[in-house]
Amino acid sequence: MKDYLSGAKALAELPYTKPPYSSRAWGNPLHSLCSYQGKLKPSIAHFLINLFTSPGDRVLDPFSGSGTIPLEARLQGRVAVGNDLQVLAYILSYAKVTSVDLDVLHARTDEFLDYVKSADPDPGQLESASSFGLNGTLSEYFHPGNLVEIVNARQYIIANLKSLDPELALIFSAFLHILHGNRPYALSRTSHPVTPLKPKGEFEYRDIAPRLIAKLDKVVAAYGLPISLGGKLSDGTAHWGSYEMIPECSSIDAVITSPPFAGSTRFYSSNWMRLWAAGWEPEDFRAKKPQFLEERQRKGLQVYSDFFDSAYRWLKPGGRLILHLGKTSKIDMRSELQEVSAMKFEYVYGFDESVEGAEKFGIRDQGATKFHQFLFLRKAA
Ligand SMILES: C[S@@+](CC[C@H](N)C(=O)[O-])C[C@H]1O[C@@H](n2cnc3c(N)ncnc32)[C@H](O)[C@@H]1O
């Protein structure tokens, strides 16, 4: 590992924009387990882990989203700790920090699919599902036969969420991925794979089983890749809750994270269909919103002083805190957060990268992000 400042300067050369890292397809296929809005490019996560941590380090991402940073940490032999407030992010992060036993995976997949096919859905649940949606109702997205099965799958996920295990996390992630999209792998009429956009095309019944199994097969094939690079990966941890609740204390070598960008994605609603399918009730979309940092930070970035207190508690003396941020024409997150962090952290380095005009997942960058920013801080030794 380079010294901290040299590593930061090496990242400022944007190595992830050069081949092979610049390719959209770069990275372990597990990174594509499920579409997630606001997902970090795996190649950026790769360099963040590679340049700023050492094998065996405990690396925490308190806003882990789809688990990109924890997965890269694990692939490079670090101990990954993820956390997110959102249920979908928790399931995906869990799946990315653990490995499955293939026999258990096959047995659990059969159980899940049996339930989905044969359970009688609760009539109240089915009725409420038909009329729910933040961008068109669910009954506009699915053939009625699929909607019944999706309501069953949701019931199964809710019943098992509190006792999630690696196999269920992987199955649920794969199911949530195939829920909507624009190709035959998806259960919906034609929509967008990342954000459910109003659907088009025929109402066609699409069998869950072959689609789920095809997705799981692809993902499982990816397990061979890291192992062939040397040894078994150690399992990490995924927490579920707001960052203040993360139970780490002076145990973390590096916190590497991408909090919600100012004026950008609303993680409590943009992925509404997958959030609903993972267990959120229609009223949760309003009730849970105030806890999300993107909502709290609308009042100003001073709210991060609480975050810096937490990061100080998690880190070992001398530990590194690296933030990947977004700048709009009105808000410069990097310089504002540098100021807020100054009571607790030493400033090491920072830089901006223009992303104007860049496309994300085929949608123009939502919100007003003009630059991505990196802020490198250190807890005093
Ligand atoms: C920019 S995204 C992280 C994306 C992630 N790096 C990835 O590659 O998928 C920010 C995340 O912060 C989460 N979040 C928002 N408020 C939170 C809070 N109070 N505690 C924990 N997570 C929160 C959101 O749910 C979202 O997943």
PDBQT file of the ligand as one rigid body, heavy atoms in Angstrom, charges set to zero:
ROOT
HETATM    1  C1  LIG A 401     -24.752   6.765  -3.106  1.00  0.00    +0.000 C 
HETATM    2  S1  LIG A 401     -25.601   5.410  -2.374  1.00  0.00    +0.000 S 
HETATM    3  C2  LIG A 401     -24.328   4.235  -2.113  1.00  0.00    +0.000 C 
HETATM    4  C3  LIG A 401     -24.109   3.417  -3.347  1.00  0.00    +0.000 C 
HETATM    5  C4  LIG A 401     -23.094   2.308  -3.174  1.00  0.00    +0.000 C 
HETATM    6  N1  LIG A 401     -21.742   2.800  -3.062  1.00  0.00    +0.000 N 
HETATM    7  C5  LIG A 401     -23.206   1.320  -4.327  1.00  0.00    +0.000 C 
HETATM    8  O1  LIG A 401     -22.207   1.140  -5.067  1.00  0.00    +0.000 OA
HETATM    9  O2  LIG A 401     -24.291   0.755  -4.545  1.00  0.00    +0.000 OA
HETATM   10  C6  LIG A 401     -25.965   6.014  -0.751  1.00  0.00    +0.000 C 
HETATM   11  C7  LIG A 401     -26.693   5.025   0.149  1.00  0.00    +0.000 C 
HETATM   12  O3  LIG A 401     -26.927   5.662   1.427  1.00  0.00    +0.000 OA
HETATM   13  C8  LIG A 401     -28.071   5.029   2.001  1.00  0.00    +0.000 C 
HETATM   14  N2  LIG A 401     -28.532   5.833   3.145  1.00  0.00    +0.000 N 
HETATM   15  C9  LIG A 401     -29.209   7.003   3.143  1.00  0.00    +0.000 A 
HETATM   16  N3  LIG A 401     -29.406   7.441   4.398  1.00  0.00    +0.000 NA
HETATM   17  C10 LIG A 401     -28.840   6.529   5.229  1.00  0.00    +0.000 A 
HETATM   18  C11 LIG A 401     -28.681   6.442   6.640  1.00  0.00    +0.000 A 
HETATM   19  N4  LIG A 401     -29.200   7.352   7.465  1.00  0.00    +0.000 N 
HETATM   20  N5  LIG A 401     -27.992   5.386   7.151  1.00  0.00    +0.000 NA
HETATM   21  C12 LIG A 401     -27.488   4.420   6.321  1.00  0.00    +0.000 A 
HETATM   22  N6  LIG A 401     -27.639   4.451   4.978  1.00  0.00    +0.000 NA
HETATM   23  C13 LIG A 401     -28.284   5.494   4.429  1.00  0.00    +0.000 A 
HETATM   24  C14 LIG A 401     -29.032   4.911   0.826  1.00  0.00    +0.000 C 
HETATM   25  O4  LIG A 401     -30.001   3.941   1.042  1.00  0.00    +0.000 OA
HETATM   26  C15 LIG A 401     -28.077   4.549  -0.325  1.00  0.00    +0.000 C 
HETATM   27  O5  LIG A 401     -28.024   3.169  -0.549  1.00  0.00    +0.000 OA
ENDROOT
TORSDOF 0
